[in-house]
Amino acid sequence: MIDFRGLAQKYDTPLYIYDFNHITQQYEKLKKAFSARKSLISYAVKANSNLSVISHLAQQGSGADCVSIGEVKRALMAGVPKYKIIFSGVGKRDDEIEEALKSDILLLNLESEAEMERVEQIARKLDMQARISIRVNPNIDPKTHPYISTGLHENKFGVDIETAKRMYIHANHSDYLDPIGIHFHIGSQLTELDPIREASMIVADLVRSLAAINIEIKFFDVGGGLGIVYDNETTIDPYEYAQAILATLYGLDMTVICEPGRFLVGNAGYFLTRVLYEKVNEGKRFIIVDGAMNDLLRPSLYNAYHKVEVVGKENGGSEADVVGPVCESGDFFAKKRLLPPTEHDDLIVVHSTGAYGFVMASNYNTRPRPAEIAIVEGKDRCIRQRETLDDLIRLEKMCL
Ligand SMILES: *Cc1c(COP(=O)(O)O)cnc(C)c1O
């Protein structure tokens, strides 16, 4: 059990707390699920890019899936070997492409023909061969939230099968491109296996048809997206997930890459906030806390569900909304939950906040971002200090 009271006293609130032991367990579960093949688990850094989180995963053997050169640099800084780093993303700047090529990472994952042209030109300028993979959009509905579904043609991600084929043929002929991988990622918080199985089959078929024209692809990157339990969802079993994918790879000798973010860190995280006071408006009960949407955006952005608990009290009582102090009606963590009466300084813990929590935090309302704490082998370590007002205004100038 995590000593939330002790941590609140020591580090103040609002506060992010990550149980590193949970991260290790999740990593091991997935790695083991793929043990029938060569595999690389490449942590999707965008889910939680704290250097200590990346470094903890790197120590387990994880690679890094990055969506900006900044994330690539974080991964290198945190000790991820360059040959386990992937640079993905639908729009990369020239300078990002150039730096990525110079840092000799495993591969750049491309999402359009235009991007391939840019990468080829930059590789020519540097007189090197760029290792690439191509993100294929298999046009599969992942049956998840529309904001986090990415595998349909109406989304901006990837290229269709025919375009992908053309791109591989071009890349295979180019002196400056080395097409070593293929990639798909159909969405996030996936809780059904069938869409993944279908997507994997479509992409594996493409790999086989490329092999038939002597284009050999080594890395089969199945993206991330494995869902976790926030409320009472049934999620995908990692072993069944791996089996479903591996079953589509008959006749192919490939290394499987998997890029989970949420699955590794989501349920390792707790967001701790303090009750300021309660109020009742026309019979509607609000618990106002010191954390806000700027600290944890998922409820406001996706109407996402997070379990909340008052520390040391049983859930139950009367219906209440848990809201922050920011001047937006969308500033809430939980709605219509049965919660016990609370008092000033009671603590509320918001569960499952390790992924897409701190990384989406902002300084809206001139609110310093929370501190982040890791629990490692029973000990708490501060892995990011709380921001101060000075941090927030450091880059501003009064020029009038
Ligand atoms: C966001 C993203 C991931 C990770 O998604 P999760 O749902 O956190 O597992 C993996 N790959 C790509 C390309 C992504 O954009």
The ligand as an ORCA input file, in Angstrom:
! r2SCAN-3c Opt
* xyz 0 1
  C       0.476      6.779    -29.040
  C       1.149      5.722    -29.788
  C       1.508      4.522    -29.170
  C       1.160      4.201    -27.741
  O      -0.209      4.125    -27.534
  P      -0.778      3.490    -26.177
  O      -2.242      3.519    -26.347
  O      -0.336      4.392    -25.069
  O      -0.224      2.137    -26.048
  C       2.201      3.595    -29.918
  N       2.525      3.823    -31.199
  C       2.190      4.965    -31.832
  C       2.566      5.163    -33.241
  C       1.474      5.952    -31.147
  O       1.133      7.065    -31.786
*
